[in-house]
Amino acid sequence: MSDDMKAEIARLKAENEALKNKRPPRGTLSMKVSEKGALSVYGMGRFPVTLYKEQWLKLLDISDEIKKFIQENDHLLKTKE
């Protein structure tokens, strides 16, 4: 294997490690615009929660109602451990 090839492999390994370390720690919420232009929220579970802008805004408009519903139904709702 040539020295150029070894140097390229070392560079790619370093780049790969840097990208792995760039990810936010597990449980930390982060956001990204999807390829289709939707907002994806990462860190809630195994898969992102992805909604379009108007869907997020509708959901945020009723955030107080959601909180109230959660409080009223706390005894029925499970907590992910």
C-alpha positions in Angstrom: 0.0 0.0 0.0 1.4 3.4 -1.0 2.1 6.2 1.4 -0.5 8.3 -0.3 -3.1 5.6 0.3 -2.1 5.3 3.9 -2.3 9.0 4.4 -5.8 9.1 2.8 -7.1 6.3 5.0 -5.7 8.1 8.1 -7.4 11.3 7.0 -10.7 9.6 6.4 -10.6 7.8 9.8 -9.9 11.2 11.5 -12.8 12.8 9.5 -15.1 9.9 10.4 -14.2 10.2 14.1 -14.8 14.0 14.1 -18.3 13.4 12.5 -19.2 10.8 15.2 -18.1 13.2 18.0 -20.1 16.1 16.4 -23.5 14.3 17.1 -25.3 15.7 20.1 -25.3 13.4 23.2 -28.2 10.9 23.4 -31.3 12.5 24.8 -30.3 16.0 23.6 -32.9 17.4 21.3 -31.7 18.8 17.9 -33.5 20.0 14.8 -32.9 19.7 11.1 -34.8 20.6 7.9 -35.5 17.4 6.0 -34.9 16.9 2.2 -38.7 17.6 1.7 -38.6 20.8 3.7 -40.2 19.5 6.9 -38.8 20.1 10.4 -37.4 17.0 12.1 -36.7 16.9 15.8 -34.1 14.3 16.9 -33.5 12.9 20.4 -37.1 12.0 21.4 -36.7 8.4 20.5 -35.3 6.0 17.9 -36.7 8.0 15.0 -37.1 11.7 14.5 -40.5 13.4 14.9 -41.0 15.1 11.5 -43.8 17.5 10.7 -44.3 20.3 8.2 -44.2 23.9 9.4 -48.0 24.4 9.5 -48.3 21.1 11.5 -45.7 22.3 14.1 -47.4 25.7 14.4 -50.8 24.0 14.9 -49.3 21.8 17.6 -47.6 24.7 19.3 -50.8 26.7 19.3 -52.5 24.1 21.5 -49.4 23.4 23.7 -51.3 24.6 26.8 -54.1 22.2 26.0 -51.7 19.3 25.6 -50.1 20.0 29.0 -53.5 20.2 30.6 -54.6 16.9 29.0 -51.3 15.2 30.2 -52.0 16.4 33.8 -55.6 15.3 33.7 -54.7 11.9 32.3 -51.4 11.4 34.1 -52.7 8.2 35.8 -53.4 6.6 32.4 -50.2 7.7 30.6 -47.0 5.7 30.7 -43.5 7.1 31.1 -40.7 5.8 28.8 -37.9 4.5 31.0 
